[in-house]
Amino acid sequence: MEESAEQVQRCAEMLCMHHMLKEALSVIGNINKATISTTTWSVDNSRLQVLRVLAGRRSHHSCQCVTEGRVPGPR
């Protein structure tokens, strides 16, 4: 069973694409190996610290109301 001319063309294009992609991955790998990153990124977590403080105040307020015999109402 012979392949049609279209199938042969498609196969040749796929094989060419395979070789081009393989070469591109090789180049990317070489660049990745040659690139040295010494940059350290600092994270600004001040927002998280403020949220922790606020959460602590809310829980303290709720406990204080219960110990004084009051039930905290809806806010």
Secondary structure, 3 states (H helix, E strand, C coil): CCCCHHHHHHHHHHHHHHHHHHHHHHHHHHHHHHCCCCCCCCCCCHHHHHHHHHHHHHHHHHHHHHHCCCCCCCC
